[in-house]
Every structure is written in C-alpha cells, then in structure tokens.
Amino acid sequence: MTEIVSWINAHNLKQAQAAEILGITRPRVSDVVNQKTPKFTVDSLVDMVLRTGKHVQLSVQ
C-alpha cells in the first residue's frame, strides 16, 4: 500500500485519476490511501502495483 500511495503522491494524481490507472474505483483508492489493509487481498495489491509500472518480487522466509 505504501508503494501505491507513494506513486500517487509522486505523480500528483487525484484519486479519480489513480483509480482509472489502477483499474479500481475511487473509493477503493481512498481505502488504499487510508491504509485499510483488511479490505485487500495480496493479489489485488500486487495487481495495483504492477499497474503503476513497478516490478513486484515476493519473498517468503
């Protein structure tokens, strides 16, 4: 979530603009910005990060 919020801030995006790029609704962007973690699956967060153009690497130890 932090990466997504940083990306939104770095690109000076409004929530509606971010929603369009991320393929989610504006209220879902608000949930991300407000760190409402229980509302998201790992898959949905990974998908959003990929839509920002970033690479995702998952590691379990």
C-alpha positions in Angstrom: 0.0 0.0 0.0 2.8 2.4 0.8 4.3 1.9 -2.7 0.9 2.7 -4.2 0.4 5.8 -2.1 4.0 7.0 -2.8 3.3 6.5 -6.6 0.1 8.5 -6.3 1.8 11.3 -4.5 4.9 11.3 -6.7 2.7 11.7 -9.8 0.4 14.3 -8.1 -2.6 12.3 -9.1 -6.1 12.9 -7.8 -7.9 9.8 -6.5 -10.1 9.6 -9.6 -7.1 9.6 -11.9 -5.3 7.0 -9.8 -8.5 4.8 -9.8 -8.6 4.9 -13.6 -4.9 3.8 -14.0 -5.2 1.2 -11.2 -8.4 -0.3 -12.6 -10.3 0.3 -9.4 -13.0 2.7 -8.1 -12.2 6.0 -6.4 -13.5 4.7 -3.0 -11.0 1.8 -3.3 -8.2 4.3 -3.8 -9.3 6.0 -0.7 -9.1 2.7 1.2 -5.5 2.3 -0.1 -4.6 5.8 0.9 -6.1 5.3 4.4 -4.2 2.0 4.8 -7.4 -0.1 5.2 -5.3 -3.3 4.8 -8.0 -5.9 5.7 -10.1 -4.7 2.7 -7.5 -6.0 0.2 -6.0 -9.3 -0.9 -2.4 -9.7 -1.7 -3.4 -10.4 -5.3 -5.3 -7.1 -5.6 -2.4 -5.1 -4.2 0.1 -6.8 -6.4 -2.1 -6.1 -9.5 -2.3 -2.4 -8.5 1.5 -2.1 -8.0 2.0 -3.8 -11.4 -0.3 -1.2 -13.0 2.0 1.6 -11.7 4.8 0.1 -13.8 6.7 -1.2 -10.9 8.2 -4.7 -10.6 6.9 -7.0 -7.8 9.0 -9.6 -6.1 7.5 -11.6 -3.3 9.8 -13.4 -0.8 8.8 -15.8 1.9 11.3 -16.8 4.6 
